[in-house]
């Protein structure tokens, strides 16, 4: 089983990866036009990336990869979430 230190390390790996990869995801969204253009129904003023959750998923997956055994038990949930997200 994992100790509290393992979970803390996994959390900081996830946090660091999400923070580090977010600017790249924003650039990718603007380059390939995955952005939301504001109109009269939107509350934001500028264009917003629509794939911001991708950096969160990558960060969470990196933390789970650190906890090697946990990823084996939870991978069906991750795949199901990703499939339901991309099928919409």
PyMOL Python script that loads the backbone (N, CA, C, O; Angstrom):
from pymol import cmd

cmd.read_pdbstr("""\
ATOM      1  N   UNK A   1       0.842  -1.179   0.000  1.00  0.00           N
ATOM      2  CA  UNK A   1       0.000   0.000   0.000  1.00  0.00           C
ATOM      3  C   UNK A   1       0.890   1.247   0.000  1.00  0.00           C
ATOM      4  O   UNK A   1       2.090   1.174   0.268  1.00  0.00           O
ATOM      5  N   UNK A   2       0.299   2.341  -0.294  1.00  0.00           N
ATOM      6  CA  UNK A   2       1.049   3.594  -0.391  1.00  0.00           C
ATOM      7  C   UNK A   2       1.017   4.349   0.927  1.00  0.00           C
ATOM      8  O   UNK A   2       0.067   4.252   1.703  1.00  0.00           O
ATOM      9  N   UNK A   3       2.068   5.092   1.153  1.00  0.00           N
ATOM     10  CA  UNK A   3       2.128   5.929   2.347  1.00  0.00           C
ATOM     11  C   UNK A   3       1.593   7.316   2.001  1.00  0.00           C
ATOM     12  O   UNK A   3       1.337   7.634   0.840  1.00  0.00           O
ATOM     13  N   UNK A   4       1.438   8.105   3.010  1.00  0.00           N
ATOM     14  CA  UNK A   4       0.979   9.479   2.812  1.00  0.00           C
ATOM     15  C   UNK A   4       1.964  10.260   1.963  1.00  0.00           C
ATOM     16  O   UNK A   4       1.556  11.107   1.168  1.00  0.00           O
ATOM     17  N   UNK A   5       3.231   9.995   2.113  1.00  0.00           N
ATOM     18  CA  UNK A   5       4.258  10.674   1.326  1.00  0.00           C
ATOM     19  C   UNK A   5       4.098  10.357  -0.161  1.00  0.00           C
ATOM     20  O   UNK A   5       4.297  11.234  -1.002  1.00  0.00           O
ATOM     21  N   UNK A   6       3.740   9.114  -0.497  1.00  0.00           N
ATOM     22  CA  UNK A   6       3.510   8.755  -1.899  1.00  0.00           C
ATOM     23  C   UNK A   6       2.387   9.589  -2.501  1.00  0.00           C
ATOM     24  O   UNK A   6       2.505  10.070  -3.629  1.00  0.00           O
ATOM     25  N   UNK A   7       1.309   9.761  -1.761  1.00  0.00           N
ATOM     26  CA  UNK A   7       0.185  10.549  -2.257  1.00  0.00           C
ATOM     27  C   UNK A   7       0.536  12.028  -2.377  1.00  0.00           C
ATOM     28  O   UNK A   7       0.086  12.705  -3.302  1.00  0.00           O
ATOM     29  N   UNK A   8       1.330  12.519  -1.454  1.00  0.00           N
ATOM     30  CA  UNK A   8       1.764  13.919  -1.520  1.00  0.00           C
ATOM     31  C   UNK A   8       2.657  14.145  -2.733  1.00  0.00           C
ATOM     32  O   UNK A   8       2.509  15.142  -3.439  1.00  0.00           O
ATOM     33  N   UNK A   9       3.576  13.230  -2.974  1.00  0.00           N
ATOM     34  CA  UNK A   9       4.452  13.338  -4.143  1.00  0.00           C
ATOM     35  C   UNK A   9       3.628  13.260  -5.427  1.00  0.00           C
ATOM     36  O   UNK A   9       3.855  14.036  -6.355  1.00  0.00           O
ATOM     37  N   UNK A  10       2.677  12.332  -5.485  1.00  0.00           N
ATOM     38  CA  UNK A  10       1.816  12.213  -6.674  1.00  0.00           C
ATOM     39  C   UNK A  10       1.015  13.494  -6.893  1.00  0.00           C
ATOM     40  O   UNK A  10       0.834  13.923  -8.032  1.00  0.00           O
ATOM     41  N   UNK A  11       0.535  14.106  -5.814  1.00  0.00           N
ATOM     42  CA  UNK A  11      -0.204  15.365  -5.939  1.00  0.00           C
ATOM     43  C   UNK A  11       0.672  16.464  -6.530  1.00  0.00           C
ATOM     44  O   UNK A  11       0.244  17.190  -7.427  1.00  0.00           O
ATOM     45  N   UNK A  12       1.891  16.585  -6.028  1.00  0.00           N
ATOM     46  CA  UNK A  12       2.766  17.643  -6.525  1.00  0.00           C
ATOM     47  C   UNK A  12       3.250  17.371  -7.950  1.00  0.00           C
ATOM     48  O   UNK A  12       3.491  18.308  -8.710  1.00  0.00           O
ATOM     49  N   UNK A  13       3.393  16.106  -8.311  1.00  0.00           N
ATOM     50  CA  UNK A  13       3.707  15.781  -9.703  1.00  0.00           C
ATOM     51  C   UNK A  13       2.555  16.218 -10.602  1.00  0.00           C
ATOM     52  O   UNK A  13       2.775  16.825 -11.650  1.00  0.00           O
ATOM     53  N   UNK A  14       1.328  15.909 -10.191  1.00  0.00           N
ATOM     54  CA  UNK A  14       0.157  16.303 -10.973  1.00  0.00           C
ATOM     55  C   UNK A  14       0.048  17.816 -11.085  1.00  0.00           C
ATOM     56  O   UNK A  14      -0.192  18.348 -12.170  1.00  0.00           O
ATOM     57  N   UNK A  15       0.221  18.502  -9.976  1.00  0.00           N
ATOM     58  CA  UNK A  15       0.125  19.959  -9.965  1.00  0.00           C
ATOM     59  C   UNK A  15       1.191  20.585 -10.855  1.00  0.00           C
ATOM     60  O   UNK A  15       0.897  21.483 -11.645  1.00  0.00           O
ATOM     61  N   UNK A  16       2.420  20.115 -10.729  1.00  0.00           N
ATOM     62  CA  UNK A  16       3.511  20.665 -11.525  1.00  0.00           C
ATOM     63  C   UNK A  16       3.298  20.419 -13.015  1.00  0.00           C
ATOM     64  O   UNK A  16       3.492  21.321 -13.830  1.00  0.00           O
ATOM     65  N   UNK A  17       2.902  19.211 -13.369  1.00  0.00           N
ATOM     66  CA  UNK A  17       2.667  18.903 -14.778  1.00  0.00           C
ATOM     67  C   UNK A  17       1.542  19.754 -15.356  1.00  0.00           C
ATOM     68  O   UNK A  17       1.656  20.248 -16.478  1.00  0.00           O
ATOM     69  N   UNK A  18       0.460  19.930 -14.605  1.00  0.00           N
ATOM     70  CA  UNK A  18      -0.650  20.741 -15.099  1.00  0.00           C
ATOM     71  C   UNK A  18      -0.225  22.193 -15.294  1.00  0.00           C
ATOM     72  O   UNK A  18      -0.604  22.823 -16.281  1.00  0.00           O
ATOM     73  N   UNK A  19       0.553  22.724 -14.365  1.00  0.00           N
ATOM     74  CA  UNK A  19       1.009  24.110 -14.480  1.00  0.00           C
ATOM     75  C   UNK A  19       1.994  24.266 -15.637  1.00  0.00           C
ATOM     76  O   UNK A  19       1.937  25.251 -16.374  1.00  0.00           O
ATOM     77  N   UNK A  20       2.888  23.304 -15.797  1.00  0.00           N
ATOM     78  CA  UNK A  20       3.904  23.391 -16.847  1.00  0.00           C
ATOM     79  C   UNK A  20       3.294  23.227 -18.234  1.00  0.00           C
ATOM     80  O   UNK A  20       3.712  23.906 -19.172  1.00  0.00           O
ATOM     81  N   UNK A  21       2.322  22.347 -18.380  1.00  0.00           N
ATOM     82  CA  UNK A  21       1.799  22.034 -19.708  1.00  0.00           C
ATOM     83  C   UNK A  21       0.679  22.984 -20.148  1.00  0.00           C
ATOM     84  O   UNK A  21       0.354  23.020 -21.335  1.00  0.00           O
ATOM     85  N   UNK A  22       0.091  23.737 -19.250  1.00  0.00           N
ATOM     86  CA  UNK A  22      -1.008  24.633 -19.609  1.00  0.00           C
ATOM     87  C   UNK A  22      -0.639  25.650 -20.688  1.00  0.00           C
ATOM     88  O   UNK A  22      -1.431  25.831 -21.613  1.00  0.00           O
ATOM     89  N   UNK A  23       0.518  26.329 -20.631  1.00  0.00           N
ATOM     90  CA  UNK A  23       0.849  27.257 -21.719  1.00  0.00           C
ATOM     91  C   UNK A  23       0.970  26.570 -23.081  1.00  0.00           C
ATOM     92  O   UNK A  23       0.599  27.147 -24.103  1.00  0.00           O
ATOM     93  N   UNK A  24       1.486  25.348 -23.094  1.00  0.00           N
ATOM     94  CA  UNK A  24       1.579  24.618 -24.366  1.00  0.00           C
ATOM     95  C   UNK A  24       0.212  24.266 -24.913  1.00  0.00           C
ATOM     96  O   UNK A  24      -0.010  24.330 -26.122  1.00  0.00           O
ATOM     97  N   UNK A  25      -0.704  23.897 -24.039  1.00  0.00           N
ATOM     98  CA  UNK A  25      -2.067  23.579 -24.476  1.00  0.00           C
ATOM     99  C   UNK A  25      -2.759  24.832 -25.012  1.00  0.00           C
ATOM    100  O   UNK A  25      -3.510  24.758 -25.985  1.00  0.00           O
ATOM    101  N   UNK A  26      -2.512  25.971 -24.390  1.00  0.00           N
ATOM    102  CA  UNK A  26      -3.101  27.229 -24.874  1.00  0.00           C
ATOM    103  C   UNK A  26      -2.563  27.563 -26.263  1.00  0.00           C
ATOM    104  O   UNK A  26      -3.327  27.948 -27.148  1.00  0.00           O
ATOM    105  N   UNK A  27      -1.249  27.417 -26.459  1.00  0.00           N
ATOM    106  CA  UNK A  27      -0.671  27.670 -27.786  1.00  0.00           C
ATOM    107  C   UNK A  27      -1.224  26.697 -28.817  1.00  0.00           C
ATOM    108  O   UNK A  27      -1.536  27.092 -29.941  1.00  0.00           O
ATOM    109  N   UNK A  28      -1.348  25.432 -28.443  1.00  0.00           N
ATOM    110  CA  UNK A  28      -1.902  24.417 -29.333  1.00  0.00           C
ATOM    111  C   UNK A  28      -3.346  24.765 -29.716  1.00  0.00           C
ATOM    112  O   UNK A  28      -3.733  24.625 -30.876  1.00  0.00           O
ATOM    113  N   UNK A  29      -4.134  25.217 -28.744  1.00  0.00           N
ATOM    114  CA  UNK A  29      -5.528  25.572 -29.010  1.00  0.00           C
ATOM    115  C   UNK A  29      -5.630  26.738 -29.984  1.00  0.00           C
ATOM    116  O   UNK A  29      -6.484  26.729 -30.870  1.00  0.00           O
ATOM    117  N   UNK A  30      -4.780  27.729 -29.832  1.00  0.00           N
ATOM    118  CA  UNK A  30      -4.815  28.864 -30.746  1.00  0.00           C
ATOM    119  C   UNK A  30      -4.292  28.493 -32.131  1.00  0.00           C
ATOM    120  O   UNK A  30      -4.788  28.997 -33.138  1.00  0.00           O
ATOM    121  N   UNK A  31      -3.299  27.618 -32.184  1.00  0.00           N
ATOM    122  CA  UNK A  31      -2.723  27.236 -33.471  1.00  0.00           C
ATOM    123  C   UNK A  31      -3.713  26.424 -34.308  1.00  0.00           C
ATOM    124  O   UNK A  31      -3.819  26.625 -35.518  1.00  0.00           O
ATOM    125  N   UNK A  32      -4.432  25.513 -33.666  1.00  0.00           N
ATOM    126  CA  UNK A  32      -5.355  24.643 -34.387  1.00  0.00           C
ATOM    127  C   UNK A  32      -6.820  25.052 -34.235  1.00  0.00           C
ATOM    128  O   UNK A  32      -7.726  24.272 -34.530  1.00  0.00           O
ATOM    129  N   UNK A  33      -7.039  26.273 -33.776  1.00  0.00           N
ATOM    130  CA  UNK A  33      -8.360  26.902 -33.717  1.00  0.00           C
ATOM    131  C   UNK A  33      -9.344  26.152 -32.809  1.00  0.00           C
ATOM    132  O   UNK A  33     -10.524  26.033 -33.136  1.00  0.00           O
ATOM    133  N   UNK A  34      -8.862  25.655 -31.686  1.00  0.00           N
ATOM    134  CA  UNK A  34      -9.735  25.085 -30.661  1.00  0.00           C
ATOM    135  C   UNK A  34     -10.071  26.172 -29.645  1.00  0.00           C
ATOM    136  O   UNK A  34      -9.797  26.028 -28.453  1.00  0.00           O
ATOM    137  N   UNK A  35     -10.658  27.244 -30.122  1.00  0.00           N
ATOM    138  CA  UNK A  35     -10.954  28.385 -29.256  1.00  0.00           C
ATOM    139  C   UNK A  35     -12.437  28.716 -29.326  1.00  0.00           C
ATOM    140  O   UNK A  35     -13.122  28.381 -30.292  1.00  0.00           O
ATOM    141  N   UNK A  36     -12.911  29.375 -28.291  1.00  0.00           N
ATOM    142  CA  UNK A  36     -14.289  29.806 -28.208  1.00  0.00           C
ATOM    143  C   UNK A  36     -14.331  31.310 -28.457  1.00  0.00           C
ATOM    144  O   UNK A  36     -13.777  32.090 -27.683  1.00  0.00           O
ATOM    145  N   UNK A  37     -14.981  31.705 -29.526  1.00  0.00           N
ATOM    146  CA  UNK A  37     -15.089  33.116 -29.878  1.00  0.00           C
ATOM    147  C   UNK A  37     -16.292  33.702 -29.137  1.00  0.00           C
ATOM    148  O   UNK A  37     -17.383  33.135 -29.201  1.00  0.00           O
ATOM    149  N   UNK A  38     -16.116  34.820 -28.437  1.00  0.00           N
ATOM    150  CA  UNK A  38     -17.243  35.390 -27.686  1.00  0.00           C
ATOM    151  C   UNK A  38     -18.315  35.961 -28.607  1.00  0.00           C
ATOM    152  O   UNK A  38     -18.026  36.483 -29.684  1.00  0.00           O
ATOM    153  N   UNK A  39     -19.550  35.847 -28.157  1.00  0.00           N
ATOM    154  CA  UNK A  39     -20.685  36.484 -28.830  1.00  0.00           C
ATOM    155  C   UNK A  39     -21.574  37.093 -27.754  1.00  0.00           C
ATOM    156  O   UNK A  39     -21.133  37.270 -26.618  1.00  0.00           O
ATOM    157  N   UNK A  40     -22.803  37.411 -28.090  1.00  0.00           N
ATOM    158  CA  UNK A  40     -23.647  38.110 -27.120  1.00  0.00           C
ATOM    159  C   UNK A  40     -24.062  37.220 -25.946  1.00  0.00           C
ATOM    160  O   UNK A  40     -24.497  37.742 -24.920  1.00  0.00           O
ATOM    161  N   UNK A  41     -23.942  35.896 -26.065  1.00  0.00           N
ATOM    162  CA  UNK A  41     -24.308  35.007 -24.965  1.00  0.00           C
ATOM    163  C   UNK A  41     -23.139  34.676 -24.047  1.00  0.00           C
ATOM    164  O   UNK A  41     -23.356  34.128 -22.966  1.00  0.00           O
ATOM    165  N   UNK A  42     -21.931  34.985 -24.434  1.00  0.00           N
ATOM    166  CA  UNK A  42     -20.738  34.626 -23.659  1.00  0.00           C
ATOM    167  C   UNK A  42     -20.385  35.731 -22.673  1.00  0.00           C
ATOM    168  O   UNK A  42     -20.696  36.900 -22.899  1.00  0.00           O
ATOM    169  N   UNK A  43     -19.740  35.357 -21.589  1.00  0.00           N
ATOM    170  CA  UNK A  43     -19.351  36.350 -20.592  1.00  0.00           C
ATOM    171  C   UNK A  43     -17.900  36.787 -20.734  1.00  0.00           C
ATOM    172  O   UNK A  43     -17.512  37.811 -20.172  1.00  0.00           O
ATOM    173  N   UNK A  44     -17.087  36.029 -21.477  1.00  0.00           N
ATOM    174  CA  UNK A  44     -15.690  36.415 -21.624  1.00  0.00           C
ATOM    175  C   UNK A  44     -15.526  37.392 -22.783  1.00  0.00           C
ATOM    176  O   UNK A  44     -16.335  37.423 -23.710  1.00  0.00           O
ATOM    177  N   UNK A  45     -14.469  38.182 -22.711  1.00  0.00           N
ATOM    178  CA  UNK A  45     -14.252  39.229 -23.711  1.00  0.00           C
ATOM    179  C   UNK A  45     -13.365  38.776 -24.860  1.00  0.00           C
ATOM    180  O   UNK A  45     -13.577  39.195 -25.999  1.00  0.00           O
ATOM    181  N   UNK A  46     -12.385  37.939 -24.591  1.00  0.00           N
ATOM    182  CA  UNK A  46     -11.463  37.490 -25.628  1.00  0.00           C
ATOM    183  C   UNK A  46     -11.689  36.028 -25.965  1.00  0.00           C
ATOM    184  O   UNK A  46     -12.540  35.363 -25.375  1.00  0.00           O
ATOM    185  N   UNK A  47     -10.918  35.542 -26.919  1.00  0.00           N
ATOM    186  CA  UNK A  47     -11.041  34.133 -27.278  1.00  0.00           C
ATOM    187  C   UNK A  47     -10.460  33.266 -26.171  1.00  0.00           C
ATOM    188  O   UNK A  47      -9.415  33.584 -25.605  1.00  0.00           O
ATOM    189  N   UNK A  48     -11.144  32.168 -25.868  1.00  0.00           N
ATOM    190  CA  UNK A  48     -10.752  31.262 -24.794  1.00  0.00           C
ATOM    191  C   UNK A  48     -10.507  29.873 -25.364  1.00  0.00           C
ATOM    192  O   UNK A  48     -11.298  29.405 -26.183  1.00  0.00           O
ATOM    193  N   UNK A  49      -9.439  29.201 -24.960  1.00  0.00           N
ATOM    194  CA  UNK A  49      -9.205  27.832 -25.419  1.00  0.00           C
ATOM    195  C   UNK A  49     -10.303  26.897 -24.909  1.00  0.00           C
ATOM    196  O   UNK A  49     -10.744  27.012 -23.766  1.00  0.00           O
ATOM    197  N   UNK A  50     -10.733  25.982 -25.755  1.00  0.00           N
ATOM    198  CA  UNK A  50     -11.784  25.051 -25.384  1.00  0.00           C
ATOM    199  C   UNK A  50     -11.237  23.730 -24.872  1.00  0.00           C
ATOM    200  O   UNK A  50     -12.013  22.881 -24.432  1.00  0.00           O
ATOM    201  N   UNK A  51      -9.934  23.531 -24.915  1.00  0.00           N
ATOM    202  CA  UNK A  51      -9.356  22.261 -24.487  1.00  0.00           C
ATOM    203  C   UNK A  51      -8.495  22.430 -23.243  1.00  0.00           C
ATOM    204  O   UNK A  51      -7.481  21.751 -23.087  1.00  0.00           O
ATOM    205  N   UNK A  52      -8.898  23.328 -22.367  1.00  0.00           N
ATOM    206  CA  UNK A  52      -8.123  23.570 -21.146  1.00  0.00           C
ATOM    207  C   UNK A  52      -8.100  22.379 -20.211  1.00  0.00           C
ATOM    208  O   UNK A  52      -7.155  22.214 -19.439  1.00  0.00           O
ATOM    209  N   UNK A  53      -9.120  21.551 -20.269  1.00  0.00           N
ATOM    210  CA  UNK A  53      -9.151  20.361 -19.432  1.00  0.00           C
ATOM    211  C   UNK A  53      -8.098  19.340 -19.800  1.00  0.00           C
ATOM    212  O   UNK A  53      -7.787  18.449 -19.009  1.00  0.00           O
ATOM    213  N   UNK A  54      -7.552  19.462 -20.988  1.00  0.00           N
ATOM    214  CA  UNK A  54      -6.519  18.535 -21.426  1.00  0.00           C
ATOM    215  C   UNK A  54      -5.290  18.609 -20.531  1.00  0.00           C
ATOM    216  O   UNK A  54      -4.694  17.578 -20.220  1.00  0.00           O
ATOM    217  N   UNK A  55      -4.907  19.792 -20.118  1.00  0.00           N
ATOM    218  CA  UNK A  55      -3.747  19.911 -19.233  1.00  0.00           C
ATOM    219  C   UNK A  55      -4.048  19.322 -17.856  1.00  0.00           C
ATOM    220  O   UNK A  55      -3.147  18.798 -17.201  1.00  0.00           O
ATOM    221  N   UNK A  56      -5.293  19.400 -17.412  1.00  0.00           N
ATOM    222  CA  UNK A  56      -5.670  18.799 -16.130  1.00  0.00           C
ATOM    223  C   UNK A  56      -5.609  17.278 -16.230  1.00  0.00           C
ATOM    224  O   UNK A  56      -5.128  16.610 -15.315  1.00  0.00           O
ATOM    225  N   UNK A  57      -6.098  16.733 -17.343  1.00  0.00           N
ATOM    226  CA  UNK A  57      -6.070  15.283 -17.535  1.00  0.00           C
ATOM    227  C   UNK A  57      -4.633  14.776 -17.610  1.00  0.00           C
ATOM    228  O   UNK A  57      -4.309  13.748 -17.015  1.00  0.00           O
ATOM    229  N   UNK A  58      -3.774  15.480 -18.331  1.00  0.00           N
ATOM    230  CA  UNK A  58      -2.373  15.072 -18.434  1.00  0.00           C
ATOM    231  C   UNK A  58      -1.690  15.152 -17.069  1.00  0.00           C
ATOM    232  O   UNK A  58      -0.908  14.272 -16.709  1.00  0.00           O
ATOM    233  N   UNK A  59      -1.989  16.207 -16.315  1.00  0.00           N
ATOM    234  CA  UNK A  59      -1.418  16.327 -14.970  1.00  0.00           C
ATOM    235  C   UNK A  59      -1.886  15.216 -14.051  1.00  0.00           C
ATOM    236  O   UNK A  59      -1.088  14.633 -13.317  1.00  0.00           O
ATOM    237  N   UNK A  60      -3.180  14.920 -14.088  1.00  0.00           N
ATOM    238  CA  UNK A  60      -3.714  13.851 -13.239  1.00  0.00           C
ATOM    239  C   UNK A  60      -3.147  12.498 -13.647  1.00  0.00           C
ATOM    240  O   UNK A  60      -2.826  11.672 -12.792  1.00  0.00           O
ATOM    241  N   UNK A  61      -3.023  12.272 -14.943  1.00  0.00           N
ATOM    242  CA  UNK A  61      -2.477  10.998 -15.417  1.00  0.00           C
ATOM    243  C   UNK A  61      -1.017  10.838 -15.003  1.00  0.00           C
ATOM    244  O   UNK A  61      -0.587   9.731 -14.677  1.00  0.00           O
ATOM    245  N   UNK A  62      -0.258  11.917 -15.011  1.00  0.00           N
ATOM    246  CA  UNK A  62       1.145  11.810 -14.604  1.00  0.00           C
ATOM    247  C   UNK A  62       1.266  11.481 -13.119  1.00  0.00           C
ATOM    248  O   UNK A  62       2.151  10.724 -12.719  1.00  0.00           O
ATOM    249  N   UNK A  63       0.389  12.040 -12.314  1.00  0.00           N
ATOM    250  CA  UNK A  63       0.397  11.683 -10.895  1.00  0.00           C
ATOM    251  C   UNK A  63      -0.018  10.245 -10.671  1.00  0.00           C
ATOM    252  O   UNK A  63       0.529   9.565  -9.803  1.00  0.00           O
ATOM    253  N   UNK A  64      -0.989   9.775 -11.454  1.00  0.00           N
ATOM    254  CA  UNK A  64      -1.406   8.384 -11.336  1.00  0.00           C
ATOM    255  C   UNK A  64      -0.345   7.425 -11.844  1.00  0.00           C
ATOM    256  O   UNK A  64      -0.215   6.312 -11.335  1.00  0.00           O
ATOM    257  N   UNK A  65       0.414   7.850 -12.843  1.00  0.00           N
ATOM    258  CA  UNK A  65       1.501   7.004 -13.324  1.00  0.00           C
ATOM    259  C   UNK A  65       2.584   6.835 -12.263  1.00  0.00           C
ATOM    260  O   UNK A  65       3.256   5.805 -12.206  1.00  0.00           O
ATOM    261  N   UNK A  66       2.743   7.844 -11.435  1.00  0.00           N
ATOM    262  CA  UNK A  66       3.685   7.717 -10.321  1.00  0.00           C
ATOM    263  C   UNK A  66       3.221   6.612  -9.369  1.00  0.00           C
ATOM    264  O   UNK A  66       4.021   5.825  -8.864  1.00  0.00           O
ATOM    265  N   UNK A  67       1.925   6.579  -9.143  1.00  0.00           N
ATOM    266  CA  UNK A  67       1.358   5.521  -8.311  1.00  0.00           C
ATOM    267  C   UNK A  67       0.984   4.356  -9.221  1.00  0.00           C
ATOM    268  O   UNK A  67      -0.188   4.168  -9.549  1.00  0.00           O
ATOM    269  N   UNK A  68       1.950   3.602  -9.612  1.00  0.00           N
ATOM    270  CA  UNK A  68       1.833   2.606 -10.670  1.00  0.00           C
ATOM    271  C   UNK A  68       0.680   1.636 -10.471  1.00  0.00           C
ATOM    272  O   UNK A  68      -0.034   1.357 -11.433  1.00  0.00           O
ATOM    273  N   UNK A  69       0.468   1.126  -9.310  1.00  0.00           N
ATOM    274  CA  UNK A  69      -0.586   0.142  -9.091  1.00  0.00           C
ATOM    275  C   UNK A  69      -1.977   0.766  -9.154  1.00  0.00           C
ATOM    276  O   UNK A  69      -2.934   0.105  -9.558  1.00  0.00           O
ATOM    277  N   UNK A  70      -2.094   2.014  -8.763  1.00  0.00           N
ATOM    278  CA  UNK A  70      -3.393   2.662  -8.777  1.00  0.00           C
ATOM    279  C   UNK A  70      -3.904   2.856 -10.189  1.00  0.00           C
ATOM    280  O   UNK A  70      -5.108   2.764 -10.427  1.00  0.00           O
ATOM    281  N   UNK A  71      -3.020   3.120 -11.121  1.00  0.00           N
ATOM    282  CA  UNK A  71      -3.435   3.324 -12.508  1.00  0.00           C
ATOM    283  C   UNK A  71      -4.015   2.038 -13.087  1.00  0.00           C
ATOM    284  O   UNK A  71      -4.899   2.097 -13.942  1.00  0.00           O
ATOM    285  N   UNK A  72      -3.540   0.883 -12.642  1.00  0.00           N
ATOM    286  CA  UNK A  72      -4.055  -0.386 -13.133  1.00  0.00           C
ATOM    287  C   UNK A  72      -5.511  -0.556 -12.698  1.00  0.00           C
ATOM    288  O   UNK A  72      -6.315  -1.105 -13.451  1.00  0.00           O
ATOM    289  N   UNK A  73      -5.856  -0.101 -11.515  1.00  0.00           N
ATOM    290  CA  UNK A  73      -7.212  -0.256 -11.012  1.00  0.00           C
ATOM    291  C   UNK A  73      -8.164   0.793 -11.561  1.00  0.00           C
ATOM    292  O   UNK A  73      -9.361   0.527 -11.663  1.00  0.00           O
ATOM    293  N   UNK A  74      -7.680   1.970 -11.917  1.00  0.00           N
ATOM    294  CA  UNK A  74      -8.560   3.067 -12.276  1.00  0.00           C
ATOM    295  C   UNK A  74      -8.574   3.371 -13.772  1.00  0.00           C
ATOM    296  O   UNK A  74      -9.326   4.251 -14.191  1.00  0.00           O
ATOM    297  N   UNK A  75      -7.787   2.694 -14.591  1.00  0.00           N
ATOM    298  CA  UNK A  75      -7.703   3.036 -16.006  1.00  0.00           C
ATOM    299  C   UNK A  75      -9.032   2.896 -16.740  1.00  0.00           C
ATOM    300  O   UNK A  75      -9.264   3.677 -17.662  1.00  0.00           O
ATOM    301  N   UNK A  76      -9.922   1.962 -16.404  1.00  0.00           N
ATOM    302  CA  UNK A  76     -11.213   1.942 -17.120  1.00  0.00           C
ATOM    303  C   UNK A  76     -12.023   3.213 -16.903  1.00  0.00           C
ATOM    304  O   UNK A  76     -12.737   3.660 -17.801  1.00  0.00           O
ATOM    305  N   UNK A  77     -11.913   3.789 -15.722  1.00  0.00           N
ATOM    306  CA  UNK A  77     -12.630   5.033 -15.444  1.00  0.00           C
ATOM    307  C   UNK A  77     -12.050   6.166 -16.286  1.00  0.00           C
ATOM    308  O   UNK A  77     -12.802   6.964 -16.846  1.00  0.00           O
ATOM    309  N   UNK A  78     -10.737   6.245 -16.381  1.00  0.00           N
ATOM    310  CA  UNK A  78     -10.084   7.296 -17.167  1.00  0.00           C
ATOM    311  C   UNK A  78     -10.457   7.166 -18.635  1.00  0.00           C
ATOM    312  O   UNK A  78     -10.780   8.159 -19.287  1.00  0.00           O
ATOM    313  N   UNK A  79     -10.414   5.942 -19.156  1.00  0.00           N
ATOM    314  CA  UNK A  79     -10.770   5.723 -20.566  1.00  0.00           C
ATOM    315  C   UNK A  79     -12.235   6.071 -20.803  1.00  0.00           C
ATOM    316  O   UNK A  79     -12.562   6.688 -21.817  1.00  0.00           O
ATOM    317  N   UNK A  80     -13.117   5.690 -19.894  1.00  0.00           N
ATOM    318  CA  UNK A  80     -14.536   5.999 -20.041  1.00  0.00           C
ATOM    319  C   UNK A  80     -14.817   7.495 -20.033  1.00  0.00           C
ATOM    320  O   UNK A  80     -15.645   7.977 -20.806  1.00  0.00           O
ATOM    321  N   UNK A  81     -14.134   8.226 -19.167  1.00  0.00           N
ATOM    322  CA  UNK A  81     -14.308   9.677 -19.123  1.00  0.00           C
ATOM    323  C   UNK A  81     -13.821  10.312 -20.418  1.00  0.00           C
ATOM    324  O   UNK A  81     -14.480  11.191 -20.973  1.00  0.00           O
ATOM    325  N   UNK A  82     -12.683   9.869 -20.888  1.00  0.00           N
ATOM    326  CA  UNK A  82     -12.144  10.424 -22.132  1.00  0.00           C
ATOM    327  C   UNK A  82     -13.049  10.112 -23.318  1.00  0.00           C
ATOM    328  O   UNK A  82     -13.290  10.981 -24.156  1.00  0.00           O
ATOM    329  N   UNK A  83     -13.551   8.885 -23.398  1.00  0.00           N
ATOM    330  CA  UNK A  83     -14.438   8.530 -24.508  1.00  0.00           C
ATOM    331  C   UNK A  83     -15.748   9.308 -24.465  1.00  0.00           C
ATOM    332  O   UNK A  83     -16.258   9.731 -25.503  1.00  0.00           O
ATOM    333  N   UNK A  84     -16.292   9.496 -23.265  1.00  0.00           N
ATOM    334  CA  UNK A  84     -17.539  10.259 -23.171  1.00  0.00           C
ATOM    335  C   UNK A  84     -17.305  11.731 -23.482  1.00  0.00           C
ATOM    336  O   UNK A  84     -18.193  12.392 -24.022  1.00  0.00           O
ATOM    337  N   UNK A  85     -16.132  12.257 -23.153  1.00  0.00           N
ATOM    338  CA  UNK A  85     -15.827  13.653 -23.446  1.00  0.00           C
ATOM    339  C   UNK A  85     -15.704  13.869 -24.955  1.00  0.00           C
ATOM    340  O   UNK A  85     -16.281  14.812 -25.497  1.00  0.00           O
ATOM    341  N   UNK A  86     -14.960  13.003 -25.629  1.00  0.00           N
ATOM    342  CA  UNK A  86     -14.697  13.192 -27.052  1.00  0.00           C
ATOM    343  C   UNK A  86     -15.879  12.779 -27.931  1.00  0.00           C
ATOM    344  O   UNK A  86     -15.923  13.143 -29.106  1.00  0.00           O
ATOM    345  N   UNK A  87     -16.838  12.024 -27.382  1.00  0.00           N
ATOM    346  CA  UNK A  87     -17.981  11.624 -28.205  1.00  0.00           C
ATOM    347  C   UNK A  87     -19.056  12.698 -28.255  1.00  0.00           C
ATOM    348  O   UNK A  87     -19.981  12.597 -29.061  1.00  0.00           O
ATOM    349  N   UNK A  88     -18.962  13.715 -27.423  1.00  0.00           N
ATOM    350  CA  UNK A  88     -19.963  14.788 -27.404  1.00  0.00           C
ATOM    351  C   UNK A  88     -19.759  15.733 -28.545  1.00  0.00           C
ATOM    352  O   UNK A  88     -20.509  16.699 -28.688  1.00  0.00           O
TER     353      UNK A  88
END
""", "prot")
cmd.dss("prot")
cmd.show_as("cartoon", "prot")
cmd.util.cbc("prot")
cmd.orient("prot")
